[in-house]
Amino acid sequence: MQTRLFIGGEFVDSRAGTTFPVFNPHDGSTIAEVAEAREADVDRAVAAARRAFPGWRRMAAAERGRLLLKLADRIEAEGESLARLETQDTGHPLRDSRTLDVPRTAATFRYFGGMADKLQGSVVPVEPGFLNYVLREPLGVVGQIVPWNFPLMFTSWKMGPALAAGNTVVLKPAEITPLSTLRIAALMAEVGFPPGVVNVVPGYGAVAGQRLAEHPDVDKIAFTGSTATGRRIVQASAGNLKRVQLELGGKGANIVFDDADLDAAVNGAAFAIFHNQGQACIAGSRLLLQQGIAERFIEQFLALARSIRVGDPTDPATEMGPLTSKHHQERVLAYCSVAQEQGGEILLGGSIPDAPALARGCYVLPTVVRARPADRVCREEVFGPFVTVTTLRDEAEAVAIANGTEYGLGGGLWTRDLSRGHRVAAAIRSGMVWVNSYKRVNPGSPFGGVGQSGYGREMGFEAMHDYTDAKSVWVNVDAKLPPWYPR
């Protein structure tokens, strides 16, 4: 287990010698004391990344890709230990860390390893006598801030395209879940990434994150987290007008129409909200049910939610573990009180488990609340195993309610009518829409939102473009200069 800063290819102590504790959300025990990066440490990391940039940029794209492919292989080879580390640090059920988090991390690095030498420029048809071509060039030093809900996976989402495009990286993991990212840094050193190409500086957002966002020698800042923090990132970035990419909050609407396959919709809706204890920006946290199937759906959905095995995340039988911190547990439980104060009906959950073995942990039971679209719990991101249920009349009302929040990250719908599926998907204002499924992601498919959910895209060609600048080059291919050319 690595617990120090990773700067310039080495694990080092922070300049001030300070540390912070990392807790196990299952029982509150301390896993490790991790070095705390402060402003001077961020400055060191940015300087290391700046020194490494020219050589990394000049390296053959295929060689950059080869290193990313080697990293993907190492992640798969160490899959079990990485899965257990992620589970211990975050509370993800081990079965999810094994089958989702680790494989998705390896797949993302592998995708961008293959993408590194596929990023092509273009030739623009212009007037005779001139050749105009466009190059895609790396930005330089990229600052990246990843959240605590999927630290392993988001590390790959951030680093993969940035490195494949030829940038160097300074990444700040969340202070409550830094361990898997530090392990990835160790693997990168082992497979041969040059010193300084990747630097990892765990620390607090108000200190290390703030310095990274405002640093004058950082060319881009990429942030995943809350909308409120995203606004502060934008303000901090203004000093040198650095490029900004934001993947922020969400309040996903999951619409079930009368003609849906009810069993599939119930199972899909449960995964949409209860996977990773609902701690996902794309969670289907608003269930919108057409009247004809509403009560049948609720009956089946509540039965399924009651059957979810909540417990120790290291137990392979566990289906839902703890929330990632005590502070967040208190926040989710507070929204249960908000729902009742505004007249909502808690149909299930709204409390911690009765089991004494779970009392010290950060657990919240699967929670289902009947609420109105205007209620706070239907408009604000709860970010937990907390789903609201609202009944609607028709397609027009479904779209109006789905689009009735400030967010626009992800949404879904369930119907057997293919025409309706396309029509409603086009009408929903969000960066991603799933039809008869939910929360599907792939390294080749763009991921991101609109409105208060941010801008820019993770994954795919869009991500590579977001980590490069377009340079237009004009060449006069005729011997003669135009008659108007100054002499």
ChimeraX attribute file (.defattr): number of C-alpha atoms within 10 A of each C-alpha:
attribute: neighborCount
match mode: 1-to-1
recipient: residues
	/A:1	11
	/A:2	18
	/A:3	20
	/A:4	22
	/A:5	27
	/A:6	28
	/A:7	26
	/A:8	22
	/A:9	22
	/A:10	15
	/A:11	17
	/A:12	15
	/A:13	19
	/A:14	22
	/A:15	14
	/A:16	12
	/A:17	11
	/A:18	13
	/A:19	18
	/A:20	16
	/A:21	15
	/A:22	22
	/A:23	21
	/A:24	23
	/A:25	29
	/A:26	29
	/A:27	16
	/A:28	15
	/A:29	13
	/A:30	12
	/A:31	15
	/A:32	17
	/A:33	14
	/A:34	23
	/A:35	25
	/A:36	25
	/A:37	30
	/A:38	24
	/A:39	17
	/A:40	14
	/A:41	24
	/A:42	30
	/A:43	18
	/A:44	16
	/A:45	28
	/A:46	29
	/A:47	19
	/A:48	23
	/A:49	29
	/A:50	22
	/A:51	17
	/A:52	22
	/A:53	22
	/A:54	14
	/A:55	14
	/A:56	25
	/A:57	21
	/A:58	10
	/A:59	12
	/A:60	14
	/A:61	21
	/A:62	16
	/A:63	15
	/A:64	24
	/A:65	26
	/A:66	19
	/A:67	21
	/A:68	29
	/A:69	22
	/A:70	19
	/A:71	25
	/A:72	25
	/A:73	17
	/A:74	17
	/A:75	23
	/A:76	16
	/A:77	12
	/A:78	12
	/A:79	20
	/A:80	15
	/A:81	15
	/A:82	23
	/A:83	26
	/A:84	21
	/A:85	21
	/A:86	27
	/A:87	27
	/A:88	24
	/A:89	26
	/A:90	32
	/A:91	30
	/A:92	34
	/A:93	29
	/A:94	27
	/A:95	20
	/A:96	20
	/A:97	28
	/A:98	21
	/A:99	12
	/A:100	13
	/A:101	24
	/A:102	23
	/A:103	18
	/A:104	22
	/A:105	23
	/A:106	24
	/A:107	22
	/A:108	28
	/A:109	31
	/A:110	23
	/A:111	22
	/A:112	31
	/A:113	28
	/A:114	19
	/A:115	22
	/A:116	25
	/A:117	17
	/A:118	15
	/A:119	17
	/A:120	9
	/A:121	14
	/A:122	12
	/A:123	12
	/A:124	13
	/A:125	10
	/A:126	11
	/A:127	8
	/A:128	9
	/A:129	13
	/A:130	13
	/A:131	16
	/A:132	15
	/A:133	17
	/A:134	16
	/A:135	16
	/A:136	18
	/A:137	18
	/A:138	24
	/A:139	23
	/A:140	26
	/A:141	27
	/A:142	31
	/A:143	33
	/A:144	24
	/A:145	26
	/A:146	27
	/A:147	20
	/A:148	20
	/A:149	24
	/A:150	19
	/A:151	24
	/A:152	31
	/A:153	24
	/A:154	23
	/A:155	25
	/A:156	25
	/A:157	23
	/A:158	25
	/A:159	23
	/A:160	27
	/A:161	30
	/A:162	29
	/A:163	28
	/A:164	32
	/A:165	31
	/A:166	29
	/A:167	28
	/A:168	32
	/A:169	30
	/A:170	30
	/A:171	29
	/A:172	28
	/A:173	28
	/A:174	22
	/A:175	22
	/A:176	24
	/A:177	26
	/A:178	27
	/A:179	28
	/A:180	27
	/A:181	27
	/A:182	25
	/A:183	17
	/A:184	20
	/A:185	23
	/A:186	17
	/A:187	18
	/A:188	23
	/A:189	18
	/A:190	13
	/A:191	16
	/A:192	13
	/A:193	18
	/A:194	15
	/A:195	19
	/A:196	26
	/A:197	28
	/A:198	28
	/A:199	28
	/A:200	29
	/A:201	31
	/A:202	34
	/A:203	27
	/A:204	18
	/A:205	18
	/A:206	11
	/A:207	14
	/A:208	22
	/A:209	29
	/A:210	18
	/A:211	20
	/A:212	30
	/A:213	29
	/A:214	21
	/A:215	23
	/A:216	15
	/A:217	18
	/A:218	26
	/A:219	21
	/A:220	26
	/A:221	27
	/A:222	25
	/A:223	26
	/A:224	23
	/A:225	20
	/A:226	19
	/A:227	19
	/A:228	11
	/A:229	16
	/A:230	23
	/A:231	14
	/A:232	13
	/A:233	22
	/A:234	20
	/A:235	13
	/A:236	20
	/A:237	23
	/A:238	15
	/A:239	12
	/A:240	14
	/A:241	15
	/A:242	21
	/A:243	17
	/A:244	22
	/A:245	24
	/A:246	28
	/A:247	26
	/A:248	27
	/A:249	29
	/A:250	33
	/A:251	30
	/A:252	30
	/A:253	31
	/A:254	32
	/A:255	31
	/A:256	28
	/A:257	27
	/A:258	18
	/A:259	13
	/A:260	19
	/A:261	14
	/A:262	19
	/A:263	12
	/A:264	13
	/A:265	23
	/A:266	22
	/A:267	15
	/A:268	19
	/A:269	29
	/A:270	24
	/A:271	18
	/A:272	29
	/A:273	29
	/A:274	26
	/A:275	21
	/A:276	26
	/A:277	29
	/A:278	25
	/A:279	22
	/A:280	24
	/A:281	24
	/A:282	29
	/A:283	33
	/A:284	30
	/A:285	33
	/A:286	29
	/A:287	28
	/A:288	26
	/A:289	25
	/A:290	23
	/A:291	16
	/A:292	14
	/A:293	16
	/A:294	19
	/A:295	13
	/A:296	11
	/A:297	18
	/A:298	18
	/A:299	11
	/A:300	14
	/A:301	20
	/A:302	18
	/A:303	12
	/A:304	13
	/A:305	19
	/A:306	14
	/A:307	11
	/A:308	15
	/A:309	13
	/A:310	22
	/A:311	22
	/A:312	26
	/A:313	25
	/A:314	20
	/A:315	12
	/A:316	12
	/A:317	14
	/A:318	18
	/A:319	22
	/A:320	28
	/A:321	31
	/A:322	29
	/A:323	28
	/A:324	28
	/A:325	24
	/A:326	17
	/A:327	10
	/A:328	17
	/A:329	21
	/A:330	14
	/A:331	14
	/A:332	22
	/A:333	20
	/A:334	13
	/A:335	19
	/A:336	22
	/A:337	13
	/A:338	15
	/A:339	22
	/A:340	15
	/A:341	10
	/A:342	14
	/A:343	12
	/A:344	19
	/A:345	16
	/A:346	18
	/A:347	14
	/A:348	18
	/A:349	19
	/A:350	22
	/A:351	15
	/A:352	17
	/A:353	18
	/A:354	9
	/A:355	9
	/A:356	8
	/A:357	12
	/A:358	19
	/A:359	14
	/A:360	13
	/A:361	26
	/A:362	24
	/A:363	31
	/A:364	25
	/A:365	26
	/A:366	27
	/A:367	24
	/A:368	25
	/A:369	24
	/A:370	22
	/A:371	23
	/A:372	19
	/A:373	19
	/A:374	12
	/A:375	15
	/A:376	15
	/A:377	26
	/A:378	27
	/A:379	19
	/A:380	15
	/A:381	22
	/A:382	26
	/A:383	25
	/A:384	29
	/A:385	28
	/A:386	30
	/A:387	27
	/A:388	25
	/A:389	23
	/A:390	20
	/A:391	22
	/A:392	18
	/A:393	14
	/A:394	13
	/A:395	15
	/A:396	12
	/A:397	14
	/A:398	25
	/A:399	18
	/A:400	12
	/A:401	21
	/A:402	26
	/A:403	19
	/A:404	17
	/A:405	20
	/A:406	15
	/A:407	26
	/A:408	28
	/A:409	29
	/A:410	29
	/A:411	31
	/A:412	28
	/A:413	27
	/A:414	27
	/A:415	19
	/A:416	14
	/A:417	12
	/A:418	9
	/A:419	10
	/A:420	16
	/A:421	18
	/A:422	12
	/A:423	12
	/A:424	19
	/A:425	19
	/A:426	11
	/A:427	13
	/A:428	22
	/A:429	22
	/A:430	23
	/A:431	20
	/A:432	24
	/A:433	25
	/A:434	16
	/A:435	19
	/A:436	20
	/A:437	19
	/A:438	25
	/A:439	20
	/A:440	11
	/A:441	12
	/A:442	13
	/A:443	23
	/A:444	16
	/A:445	16
	/A:446	18
	/A:447	23
	/A:448	24
	/A:449	26
	/A:450	21
	/A:451	17
	/A:452	21
	/A:453	27
	/A:454	27
	/A:455	18
	/A:456	18
	/A:457	22
	/A:458	27
	/A:459	24
	/A:460	19
	/A:461	18
	/A:462	16
	/A:463	25
	/A:464	25
	/A:465	19
	/A:466	22
	/A:467	26
	/A:468	20
	/A:469	15
	/A:470	15
	/A:471	12
	/A:472	14
	/A:473	12
	/A:474	13
	/A:475	10
	/A:476	13
	/A:477	11
	/A:478	11
	/A:479	7
	/A:480	9
	/A:481	12
	/A:482	10
	/A:483	7
	/A:484	6
	/A:485	7
	/A:486	6
	/A:487	5
